[in-house]
Amino acid sequence: MIVRCWGARGSIGVSGVSYVKYGGDTTCMEIRTAGDDVVIVDAGTGIRRLGKRLLEEEKRKCTLLFTHAHWDHILGFPFFRPLYDSANSVRIVGCPLEQGNMQMLLARIMSPPCFPVSFDVIEADVQYEEYCSKSFFIGDMEIRTIPLSHPNKGVGYRFIEKGRSFVFLTDNELSYPHRGGRSFAEYADFCRGADLLVHDAEFSPEEYEEKRGWGHSHFMEVLELALAAGVKSLGLYHHNQDRADHDVDAIVERCRAELVKRGENLHCFAVAQDMVVDVGHG
């Protein structure tokens, strides 16, 4: 299982010299299975570059999962070039949320006054599937789901293949029980023993005092979750749009200092755009 990040930024895309190391594209993750199936999570601005890569590789099939429909997770969808080639097949899987099903939501962002090109111009074979609480398979990979604690709800994922697992929980507020969300203990159980956990860590503990209820966690509670779940590696994710590279580095150093203080050997890092992790080999 290969995990590649195409966008690690939250809320809105950014650019400039302050964002070179961790990147400025918004949420988009790619998982390649052992059988080379392509699984994409979220269609933030990072999906534009991923689409170009898939065309270069002549990869004609992919599955697109969504955590939720807030704009930083869907605004790259109209720029996903495989959608405009009739030789391609895109399977879109999503849980109907408060705003409606994913087909309706994606069509809405490609309509006036939001976008000049109609949803009807899509030429790829696009198939829509709905799910909420069940697990399902893509090839030999099992995908389990859990509700996120986030305004308007959302879905988190655990990808399991050949005894290895990757958990992706972005836009998940651990200290505030949004409607439909789960408890800290339930999230710990869902993450238990994962080889890699990538979790929303948008705020610092100090910032969180004024941002409680906004749908995002602070990095110290994410560290607590990783330790409680006994995961092997923790990737901090959904970097705030105003968080320059050196500020993200400082967050990682604070987390690592806390781990040293406790005598823990958890591997902790900040997820960077274009970072690749081979979960199959640790």
C-alpha angles and dihedrals in degrees: 000000000000119000118197126182117218095173132013102170124107134221100358138010118258137191140189142082092301092065104045099109100048099024135229106249119110128240119323127134129182126204121192114199125216086260090053095250112157117231119180125193115204131347104240120147091288091072090074092069092041090055091054090050092052092051090051090052091044090233102165101182133054141155118228118203126187130210091195142321105260109136099254088060098049109026093094093057097093089053095054098114098200086071091070098055119084090209090069132085122205122187111200116198124185145145114246105250133193091281094053137263122327095250091058093044095049091047089051094057089053095057136082131318092016102051137013098218120070124236086237092074091072107116102181120101098260118189123188126208129179127212137151117174107007128095121234141182137243105191106311093336117105117210119201124189139209130182115256125229097238138119110276089013130261145192132256124201142217116196116201126187133155092349094308126107141198121194121200117192111163124164091023121143109204098186099046122060105221115190109284094015127124135235126266089253092053092051089048090053091049091052095041113145096348117166090220130018118187110189138174109263101163099144139051117230088254094052092045092067088073097033101052110141095024092111102254136101132229118240098247093059089047088054089052090052093051092050093045090050095045094230119172099223134019125203117194110219148177094052114206114257091240095048108109121204095262090051091053089049089053091054091052090050091051090051093047092048089053090050091051090048090055095042093242123147098203112144107235127183142148115256112243130200110266092017113147124203123188100212090180090068101035 
